[in-house]
Amino acid sequence: MFVMELSYTAPLEAVEEHMDAHIAWLGGHYASGVFLASGRKVPRDGGVILAGGVSRAEIEEIATEDPFAVAGVCAYRITEFIATRTSGDLAAVREAPLA
C-alpha cells in the first residue's frame, strides 16, 4: 500500500486552475480500485492519497500523470508500507508481513 503525499509548489490560485482535471484523474483511479481514500491536508498546503494493488513503479507513473504534477503545481512524496492491520472496511487490502 502507498501513502501519496502531495505538497503544493505554487500558490493556491494556480492549484485551483487544475482542480477539475485533478478530480477527474482521482475519479479514474477510484474506478480502477487503486485509490482507497484521498483528501486535503490541514492546513491546505497539499493532499494525501491512500492507494494499493499496484507496484511501486506503477504508483510512481500514476503520480506523474496527475494534472497537478503535469502543471508543476505539486510535488509527490510516496511512502510504501505493509498494511497488516486495517478496519473491516479495508480488509481486502490487508497484506501479509514480509518474512
N, C-alpha and C positions, 0 to 999 in steps of 0.2 A: 504494500500500500504506500501511497505517497501523500505528503503534505506539500502542496504547491503554494508558496507564499509570494504574492505579488507586492512589489513596492513601487509606488508611483515615482517616476523620474522627471515628471513635467507637472506644471500647475494643474489643479483640478479642472479648470476650464478646458484645457487641452485633452484631458482624460475623458471628460463628458462628451466631447465631439465624437468619440469612438464607442460610446456606451451601447448603442443599439446593436452594432456589429459584434461587440463583445458578448452581449446577452444572447444573440443568435448562435455564436460559437459555443457558449456554455450549453445551450439547449441541444445542440447536436451531440455533444459528448454525454449529456444526461441520457439522451435517447439511445445511445450505443451502450449504456451501462458503465462507462468508465468513470464518470463523475458521480460522487456519492453525496456531497454536500459542498456548499460554497457560500461566501458572503463577504461583506466589507469588514475591514479591520476598524477598531475603535482605538484611537482616533482614525479618521478616514484618510489614511495615507497608503492604502493598498487593499489587498484582499487575501483570502485563503480559500483553497480548493482541496478537498479530500478526493483522491482518485485511487482506483485499483483495477486489477485484472489485465494489466499490460506490463511490458518490460520497462526498464529504466530508459532505454533508447527511445521507445515509443512515447513515453511521457515527456521526454525532452523535446521530441519532434512536435508533439501536441502543443507544448508551451510556445514554441517558435511560431505557431500558426495563430495564436491569439491576436486578434486585431490590435489590442493594446501593445503587444510586443512588436508587431509589424510596423506600427506607427511610432515606435520608440518612446512610448509614454510610460512604460513599466519595465521592471527587471524581475526575473524569477529567481527564487531560491527553492530548490527541490530537495526534500528530505525523504528518503525511503525508510520505512520501518516495517517490522513484522507485527501484524495485528493479531496477537494471540488471544486477546480478550476483547469482546465487543458487547454492545447491548444486543438484545434479542433481535432487534430490527436489522442489525448489521451482521447477523450470524453467517450469512452467505459469503462474507469477505474475510472471515477468520482464516488465519494461516497457521500451519504447524511451525513450531520453533525450529530453527536450524540446528542440526546436530553438532 
